[in-house]
Amino acid sequence: MIKYKSANPAARCMACGGKFCPSRIEGLLECEECKFTTADFSFSRDRLRKLLCRYGFVIREIATEAVYRSVDTMAYIMLCLKSEHPRIYAQLRKMGLLNWNIDVDLRDIVFVVADKG
C-alpha cells in the first residue's frame, strides 16, 4: 500500500462532526467517532486510475454523482456541532423548515466503471 499524508486536521465528518483520520484503504478517510468513510480530497482521479490499473483494471469511466442531502442534518452539523447554536436549530426544526432534501454534488462520492483485465 502506498503511504500518503495524514488527513487534514481541520476536516470534520459531515455526519457527526468528528475528526477524520486515514482509513485502512488508501485514498479514503474514516471518522474516528462514527466510522463514516469518505474520499480523501487529496486523492486525485489520476492517482485512482494508476491504482486501479496497477491491479489490472481497465477504466471505462470515473465520475461524481449528485445525491440528496438532508437539510436537517446539514443544519444540525452547522448550528449544533460547529457553532454551538442548538436553540436556533431547535426553532427551525420546530417550524418545519428543515424537512426537505437538496440534490448536491460535493464531489465526495466518486464512482468508477472498470473491467478486470
N, C-alpha and C positions, 0 to 999 in steps of 0.2 A: 504494500500500500504506500502511496506517495504521501510524504509528510506535507502538511500545509499549515499556514499560520493559524493561530488560535482565533476564536470568534471575537468580533468587535465587542469590547466590554460594554458599550453603550446599547448594543442590540438587546431588545426586550421581546419576550414572547407576546404575540398578539392575543393568545388565548387566556393567559393568566398574569402576564406582566413579569414573569420570572426571567432569569438570565439565560442566555444561550451559551452552550459550550459545543465544541466539535463532537459530532456523532462518531460512532464506530465505522460508519460508511463515509468514505471520502466525499467531500462536497456538500455534506448535509450538516445542519446544526440541530441540536436537541435541547429542549428546555430542561434545566436542572430540576424544576419544580414538577411540571405536569407531563414531561416527556414528549410534548408536541414537537414534531420534526418538520423542518422547512429547508429550503435550499440556502446554501451559503452564497450570498450575492457576489462574493469574490470568485466563485466557481463559474468560469465563463463557458459559453457554448463550445468554444474551441477545445477547452480542456475536457469537457464532457465527450465530445466527438473523439478525441485522442484516446480517452479511457475506454470507451466502448469498442473502438477499432482494435485496441490492444488485445481485447478479449474476443475478437473475431466477429464482431457485429458490423453489418453494413447499414449505415444510417440512411433512412429514407426521408425523415423529417424531424426537426427539433423546433418546437414552438411553445408558446404560453397560451393559457386559456383563462378567460374571464370566468369568475364564479360568483354566485350570490353570497354576499356578506351580510350578516345581521347588524343592523344599525344599533340595536340594543347592546350587542357585545362590544361594538366599537365605542359606543358612548360609555359603557362601564369601564373599559380599559382607560379611556382618556380622562374621564371625570373622577373615577374612584381610585384607580391604581396609580395613575401618573400625576394627577394634580390635586388629589385629596378634596374633591368636591362631591361627596356622596349625597348631599341634600339636593343639589341640582339634578343629579341623576335620578334620584327617587321621585322628584316632582315631574320630570319629563316622562318617566315610566308611568306614573300615576295618571298623567294626562293622555296616555296612549300614543305619544308622539314617536315612540321608538319601535313600534310594532310593524316594521317593514324591512325589506332587504333591498340591497342595491347590487347591481352587476358591476364588478370591479376587476380589472386586470392589473394586479400589483406585480406581475411577472415573478411571483414567488412559487407558482405552480408551473412546472415545465413538463411537457410530455414528449416522449421520443417514440418514433415509429422506426423499427430496425429489424433486420433479418439476421439470424445467426448464420454466418457464412461457412 
